[in-house]
Amino acid sequence: MRKKQSKMKKTRCPFLDENCLKENCELYNKVLDRCELSLLNYNLFQLMTVMRHQIEIESN
């Protein structure tokens, strides 16, 4: 069973404060018809891990 497409013609991106790019955005999930914020969380966690490791290397 497919999810209905959103009735909103233009949604706003919470990050860019512009119209949603939908398929041109890496965070947009077309199955859910919304941003996939868990991807953002995962990417931020990866960035934090790399930065922490880099700080440890520089401090030694």
C-alpha positions in Angstrom: 0.0 0.0 0.0 1.5 3.3 -1.0 1.4 6.5 1.1 -0.6 9.3 -0.4 1.4 12.2 -1.7 1.3 15.3 0.5 -1.6 17.7 -0.3 0.8 20.6 0.3 2.0 21.9 -3.0 5.0 23.7 -1.6 6.6 22.7 1.7 9.4 24.7 3.4 12.8 23.2 4.1 13.5 23.6 7.9 17.2 23.9 7.2 17.3 26.3 4.2 14.1 28.2 4.9 13.3 27.9 1.2 10.9 25.7 -0.8 11.5 22.0 -0.4 13.8 20.5 -3.1 12.3 17.0 -2.7 14.1 14.6 -5.0 17.1 17.0 -5.3 17.7 16.9 -1.6 19.7 14.1 0.1 17.6 14.2 3.2 14.2 13.9 1.5 12.6 10.5 1.7 10.0 10.0 -1.1 8.4 7.0 0.6 7.7 9.1 3.7 7.2 12.3 1.7 9.2 14.3 4.2 12.8 14.9 5.4 14.6 11.9 6.9 16.0 13.5 10.0 17.6 10.3 11.2 20.1 10.7 8.3 21.1 14.0 9.6 21.6 12.6 13.1 23.7 9.8 11.8 25.9 12.2 9.7 26.3 14.5 12.7 27.4 11.5 14.8 29.9 10.5 12.2 31.3 14.0 12.0 31.5 14.3 15.8 33.4 11.0 15.9 35.9 12.1 13.3 36.4 15.5 14.8 37.0 14.0 18.3 39.5 11.6 16.8 41.3 14.4 15.0 41.5 16.5 18.2 43.0 13.5 20.1 45.7 13.1 17.3 46.5 16.8 17.4 46.8 17.0 21.2 49.3 14.1 21.3 
